[in-house]
Amino acid sequence: MSITVDDVLAARARIAGTIRATPVEPSPSLTERAGQPVNLKLEHHQRSGSFKLRGAANAILKLSDAEKARGVVAVSTGNHGRGVARAARENGVRAVVCMSRLVPRNKLDAIRAEGAEVVITGRSQDEAQVEADRLAAGGMVMIPPFDHADIIAGQATLGLEIVEAMPEVETVLVQLSGGGLIAGVALAAKARRPGVRVVGISMERGAAMHASLAAGHPVEVEEMPTLADSLGGGIGLRNRYTFRMVRDLVDEVVLLTEDEIAAGIRHAYFAERQIVEGSGAVGIAALLADKVRLAGPAMVVLSGGNIDMTLHHRVVSGETVDVAAAAA
Ligand SMILES: *Cc1c(COP(=O)(O)O)cnc(C)c1O
C-alpha cells in the first residue's frame, strides 16, 4: 500500500513523452522580502495548465492494453478533467469526463478542447459521480483526482524536479487540497533531501485536509466559493493514501484569507509576470502574508494557470472580488 521512490522514478520515465519538465526561475522580489533565496517552480506552464497531467498520465499509461481499449472516466469540472483528457488523447485512449448541469460553459469547453467527451448529468458533483460509477461498472476505468497510488507517484515527479533544480532547498511551499500533489512532492523531496521542510497551503474557506488533520481522521467540511477554486472539495471519508501521507510527511499547514490569495495573484502578475490561478498563487501569498518564515533557500510551486481571464483582470486591477457574494 505504500509508494516508493522507485515508483516515482518509474512514473517519471513513463510520462516523459506526455509531460513537460517545467522551468524553475528565481524570484528577486520574494528573495528580497524573505531575505533568503526563493525560486518559483513554473508548473502552471505544464501542458493542460496544471500538474494534474502528471498523475493522470501515469495512471493511464500504467493500464493494460485491454483496459486502455475500454477507455477512462473521470469526474471533474477543472484541472483534473483537463489532465485526464490530455493524457488520454496523447496516448490514444478514449476519455469521458462527467460533470453536473451547473458547471459553467467555459469550463466544459476547456475540457472538451483537451479532447474528452463530456457527459452532463444531474445537479451536483455527487450526481455526476453516479453517472461515472455507472460507466465504470460498464468497463471504463475510473481515474480518481488524488487518492490513488499512480496519481500520487505521477505528482511526485514534480518533487524530483524541484530537488534537482535546487539541491540546497530547505523549504518547499506546496498547495494542499486532496493532498495528491503534496503527498507526492513530500515523498520525493524527502527521499532525496531528508531534512527538507514541506509546508502545505490551503484557503480558510473549506480546508478539508486541515480539518481532518486536526480531527485525527478524514472529516467533511462545508464547501465554499473561493478564489482558490482548485483547492475546494473533500478528501473522501474513506481516504486510503493521502491523509496518512500528509499527516506523516507534511511539516505544517497554513491557511489563507481571500484577500491574501488575491494579493498572491497580483504579485505573480506584476512582480513575476506570471498569470496564475488563485490556487497556483497560494505559495506566493503565504510568503507575502508572512505566514511562512524562511530560514534557508525555498521553492514555491505555482501549480496551475487555469483562471478565467475576466476574473484575473478584475483581481489584478485591484478590484475586491468576492467570489462568495458572486455565487450567492
Ligand atoms: C488540484 C490542484 C491542486 C491541489 O492538488 P491536490 O492533489 O488535490 O492537493 C492545487 N493546485 C491546482 C492548480 C490544482 O489543480
PDBQT file of the ligand as one rigid body, heavy atoms in Angstrom, charges set to zero:
ROOT
HETATM    1  C1  LIG A 401      -5.795  20.006  -7.944  1.00  0.00    +0.000 C 
HETATM    2  C2  LIG A 401      -4.993  21.237  -7.737  1.00  0.00    +0.000 A 
HETATM    3  C3  LIG A 401      -4.337  21.494  -6.520  1.00  0.00    +0.000 A 
HETATM    4  C4  LIG A 401      -4.472  20.580  -5.309  1.00  0.00    +0.000 C 
HETATM    5  O1  LIG A 401      -3.982  19.301  -5.536  1.00  0.00    +0.000 OA
HETATM    6  P1  LIG A 401      -4.347  18.090  -4.527  1.00  0.00    +0.000 P 
HETATM    7  O2  LIG A 401      -3.602  16.939  -5.049  1.00  0.00    +0.000 OA
HETATM    8  O3  LIG A 401      -5.837  17.899  -4.599  1.00  0.00    +0.000 OA
HETATM    9  O4  LIG A 401      -3.937  18.521  -3.168  1.00  0.00    +0.000 OA
HETATM   10  C5  LIG A 401      -3.548  22.632  -6.433  1.00  0.00    +0.000 A 
HETATM   11  N1  LIG A 401      -3.429  23.496  -7.455  1.00  0.00    +0.000 NA
HETATM   12  C6  LIG A 401      -4.061  23.290  -8.635  1.00  0.00    +0.000 A 
HETATM   13  C7  LIG A 401      -3.895  24.293  -9.713  1.00  0.00    +0.000 C 
HETATM   14  C8  LIG A 401      -4.854  22.154  -8.819  1.00  0.00    +0.000 A 
HETATM   15  O5  LIG A 401      -5.480  21.960  -9.986  1.00  0.00    +0.000 OA
ENDROOT
TORSDOF 0
